[in-house]
Amino acid sequence: MAFQYGKTYVVQPKGRHQATIVWLHGLGDDGESWSQLLETVPLPNIKWICPTAPTRPMTIFGGFPSTAWFDVGHLSEDGDDDIEGMDASAAHVANLLSAEPADGRFRTALFMDIVMFRPLNPHSSILHDNERQYIWLLKRVTMKLGVGGFSMGAATALYSASCFVLGKYGNGSPYPVKLSAVVGLSGWLPCSKFGCYLLLVLAEDLSSLGLSGMIAGVSDAAGRILSLPILLCHGKGDLLSIADDAVVQYKWGEKSSISLSSNGFQDLTFKSYDGLGHYTNPEEMDELCSWLTSKLGLDGRPS
C-alpha cells in the first residue's frame, strides 16, 4: 500500500557544507519538531533534512492512524516486521540523500565548475591555475551522507544501515546510497532476528555467484560492515525509577548494540544515560555533536 509522505523541513548548514543527514522523527511526531532542535546544535557543517512520515493505520493503536515510518504491533523477539513499510521509508530516505552532491558526484561537479568543462591534459606536465585549484580542493572536500533518528526513526535509520550493508532493500531492489554515519537515539534494531537475517541474505546472494563472485561479495559486504560508523544512545534510568525509557525499553537498545556487534560492526558506539526517559537531553546531544564531528571529519567552523 502506498502512503503519502508529509512535509520535509530543511536546516541549512551555517558553515561550509561537508555533510547531509536525514533525521527521522518518532511515532506520532513530524519533521518540524526535530528541525527546530537541530537548528540549535553546534554543527555548522551539516545540512539536516527532516521529513515527515506518512499517516497510516497502526496496529499498536488498534488501527488508529498516526504518522509512522512503518507499521508495528509490539516489540518482541517473535514480533512481525513490516518489511514493506520499512523498505518504503528507507527508499524515501535514500531518495532524499540521492539528491545531495555526494562524494564522486560532488567532486565531478566541482571539477567541471573549476576547469570550465576543459579536461586535464594527461600528457602535459604544466598545470593551469584552475587545475591546481581543483587538485587542492579535491584533497579537502568530501561530502558525507548519513541517516539518524529517534525511536521509530532510529529503527528506520538502522534498517537503512542494513540495506546499505547488503546493497539492497528487503524486496531485492538495489540500495543506491553510500552511508558514512548512522545514528539511533532511543530506538531499536528492526527484524529482531537481524543476525540470522543478515547472514541468510548474504548466503543466498553469494550462493548464486561463482567462487570469484563469492569472494568479491564477501569482501564488499565485509568492508561496509567494518567501516560504517554507528552511534546508539538510550536512556537507562535505574531499577526503581519510572524515568527508564518505558516506551522503547533500555533492553532493546542494548540488544540492538549486541546484535550489531556480533554481526561484525566494529565502529559501533553505545551510550547509556541514567535517568533519561523517552526523550533527549543536553548530555546526549553533546555526545551526538562530538561523535558526528569526529566520524565525519567536520571542521566545525561557521561561515
C-alpha positions in Angstrom: 0.0 0.0 0.0 1.4 3.4 -1.0 1.3 6.2 1.6 1.9 9.9 1.0 4.8 11.4 3.0 4.3 14.6 4.8 6.2 17.9 4.7 10.0 17.9 4.7 11.9 20.5 6.7 15.5 21.5 5.9 18.1 23.1 8.2 20.8 24.6 6.0 24.4 24.5 7.1 25.7 27.7 8.7 29.3 27.0 7.5 31.0 25.0 4.7 28.7 22.2 3.7 30.5 18.9 4.5 27.7 16.5 5.3 24.0 15.9 4.8 22.0 13.9 7.3 18.4 12.8 7.0 16.9 12.8 10.5 13.7 10.8 11.2 11.2 11.6 14.0 9.5 9.1 16.2 6.0 7.7 16.1 3.2 10.3 16.0 5.7 13.2 15.6 6.7 15.2 12.5 9.8 16.6 10.9 9.3 20.2 12.2 9.9 19.5 15.9 13.3 17.9 15.2 14.3 20.6 12.7 13.7 23.2 15.4 16.0 21.3 17.8 18.7 20.6 15.1 18.7 24.3 14.2 20.3 24.9 17.6 23.0 22.3 17.7 26.6 23.5 17.1 27.2 21.6 13.9 27.6 24.3 11.3 28.8 22.0 8.5 25.8 19.7 8.4 22.7 20.1 6.4 19.7 18.4 8.1 16.8 17.0 6.2 13.8 16.3 8.4 11.0 14.5 6.5 7.6 13.7 8.0 6.3 10.1 7.9 3.0 9.2 6.2 -0.1 8.9 8.3 -1.1 5.3 8.4 -3.3 2.9 10.5 -1.2 1.5 13.3 -1.6 -2.0 14.7 -0.2 -0.9 18.1 -3.1 1.7 18.3 -5.8 -0.8 17.2 -5.8 0.6 13.7 -6.0 4.3 14.7 -3.9 6.4 12.2 -0.7 8.1 13.2 2.5 9.4 11.5 4.8 6.4 11.3 7.6 5.1 9.1 6.2 1.6 9.2 3.5 -0.4 11.0 4.3 -2.0 14.4 2.4 -4.1 16.8 4.7 -4.6 19.7 8.4 -5.2 20.4 9.2 -8.8 20.9 11.6 -11.5 19.8 8.9 -13.1 17.6 7.0 -9.9 16.5 6.1 -9.5 12.9 8.2 -6.9 10.9 6.6 -4.6 8.3 9.4 -5.1 5.7 7.3 -3.4 3.0 6.8 -0.3 5.1 10.5 -0.2 6.2 11.6 -0.6 2.6 9.4 2.3 1.5 10.7 4.6 4.2 14.3 3.5 3.6 13.8 4.3 -0.1 12.3 7.7 0.8 15.5 8.4 2.9 17.7 7.2 0.0 15.9 9.4 -2.5 16.4 12.5 -0.3 20.1 11.7 0.0 20.5 10.9 -3.7 19.7 14.5 -4.5 22.7 15.6 -2.5 26.1 16.2 -4.1 27.9 13.2 -2.5 31.5 12.0 -2.9 32.2 11.3 -6.6 29.3 13.3 -7.9 30.3 16.3 -5.8 33.9 16.1 -7.0 32.9 15.8 -10.6 30.6 18.9 -10.3 33.4 20.8 -8.6 35.9 19.8 -11.3 33.6 20.9 -14.1 33.0 24.2 -12.4 36.7 24.9 -11.9 38.1 23.8 -15.2 35.2 25.2 -17.2 34.4 22.0 -19.0 38.1 21.7 -20.2 39.6 18.3 -19.2 43.1 18.0 -17.8 45.8 17.1 -20.4 47.3 13.8 -19.2 50.3 14.4 -21.5 51.2 17.8 -20.1 53.4 18.5 -17.1 52.0 22.0 -16.8 49.1 22.7 -14.6 46.9 25.7 -15.1 45.8 27.8 -12.1 42.3 26.4 -12.2 43.6 22.8 -12.4 45.8 23.4 -9.4 42.8 24.9 -7.5 40.8 21.7 -8.4 43.5 19.4 -7.1 43.8 21.5 -3.9 40.1 21.4 -3.3 39.8 17.7 -4.2 42.1 16.9 -1.3 39.9 19.0 1.1 36.3 18.3 0.0 34.4 15.1 0.5 30.6 15.3 1.0 29.4 12.7 3.6 25.8 11.3 3.8 24.1 9.9 6.9 20.8 8.9 8.4 19.7 9.2 12.0 16.6 9.3 14.1 14.7 9.0 17.3 12.6 6.0 18.5 10.9 4.6 15.4 13.0 7.0 13.3 16.1 5.3 14.9 14.7 1.9 13.9 14.3 3.1 10.3 17.8 4.5 10.3 19.2 1.1 11.5 17.2 -0.7 8.8 18.7 1.7 6.2 22.1 0.7 7.6 21.3 -3.0 6.9 20.1 -2.1 3.4 23.4 -0.3 2.8 25.5 -3.2 4.1 23.5 -5.8 2.0 23.5 -3.5 -1.0 19.7 -3.9 -1.4 16.4 -3.4 0.2 14.3 -6.3 1.7 12.5 -6.5 -1.6 15.7 -7.1 -3.5 16.0 -3.7 -5.2 19.5 -2.2 -5.1 20.3 0.3 -2.4 21.7 3.4 -4.1 23.4 5.5 -1.4 26.7 5.3 0.4 26.2 6.0 4.1 29.0 7.5 6.2 27.3 7.6 9.5 24.2 6.2 11.2 22.6 7.4 14.5 19.9 5.9 16.6 18.5 7.6 19.8 16.1 5.6 22.0 15.4 3.2 19.2 15.8 -0.5 18.3 17.0 -2.7 15.6 14.1 -3.9 13.5 14.0 -7.5 12.4 14.9 -8.7 15.9 16.4 -11.8 14.3 18.7 -9.4 12.4 21.8 -11.6 12.9 20.3 -14.6 11.2 18.5 -12.4 8.6 21.8 -10.7 7.6 23.8 -13.9 7.3 21.0 -15.7 5.5 20.6 -12.9 2.9 24.3 -12.8 2.3 24.4 -16.6 2.0 21.6 -16.6 -0.5 23.2 -13.8 -2.6 26.6 -15.5 -2.6 25.3 -19.0 -3.4 24.1 -17.7 -6.8 27.6 -16.5 -7.7 30.8 -18.3 -8.7 33.8 -18.5 -6.5 35.3 -15.2 -7.6 31.9 -13.6 -7.2 31.5 -15.0 -3.7 34.9 -13.7 -2.7 34.1 -10.2 -4.1 30.7 -10.2 -2.5 32.0 -11.1 0.9 34.7 -8.5 0.6 32.3 -5.8 -0.4 29.8 -6.5 2.4 32.5 -7.0 5.0 34.1 -3.7 4.0 30.8 -1.9 4.5 30.2 -3.7 7.9 33.6 -2.9 9.2 33.7 0.7 8.1 30.2 2.0 8.8 30.2 4.2 12.0 27.1 3.7 14.1 26.1 5.6 17.3 23.4 4.2 19.6 22.1 6.1 22.6 19.5 5.0 25.1 18.0 6.2 28.4 18.8 3.7 31.2 17.2 5.1 34.3 17.6 3.0 37.4 15.9 -0.1 38.7 13.5 1.8 40.9 12.8 4.7 38.7 10.0 5.3 36.2 12.4 7.5 34.3 13.7 4.5 32.4 12.7 4.6 28.7 9.4 2.7 29.1 8.3 3.3 25.5 11.3 1.6 23.9 12.9 -0.2 26.9 16.6 0.0 27.5 17.0 -3.7 26.9 16.0 -3.2 23.2 18.7 -0.6 22.8 21.2 -2.9 24.4 20.1 -5.9 22.4 20.4 -3.9 19.2 24.0 -3.0 20.1 24.9 -6.6 20.9 23.3 -7.9 17.7 25.1 -5.3 15.5 28.4 -6.1 17.2 28.0 -9.8 16.8 27.5 -9.3 13.1 30.8 -7.6 12.7 30.0 -3.9 13.0 33.2 -2.8 14.7 32.8 1.0 14.5 29.9 0.9 16.9 29.4 3.2 19.9 26.7 2.5 22.5 26.0 5.2 25.2 23.5 4.9 28.0 22.2 7.6 30.3 21.0 7.2 33.8 17.6 8.7 34.5 16.8 9.5 30.8 13.3 8.6 29.6 11.9 8.6 26.1 13.3 12.0 25.1 16.7 13.6 24.6 18.8 15.8 26.9 21.8 18.1 26.6 24.3 15.4 27.5 23.0 13.1 24.7 23.0 15.9 22.2 26.6 16.9 23.2 27.6 13.2 22.6 25.9 13.3 19.2 27.7 16.5 18.2 31.1 15.2 19.3 30.6 11.9 17.6 29.5 13.3 14.3 32.3 15.9 14.2 34.8 13.1 14.8 33.4 10.5 12.4 32.6 12.8 9.6 35.8 14.9 9.9 33.9 18.2 10.3 35.9 21.3 10.7 33.3 22.9 13.0 33.8 26.4 11.6 30.8 28.6 10.8 30.7 30.8 7.7 
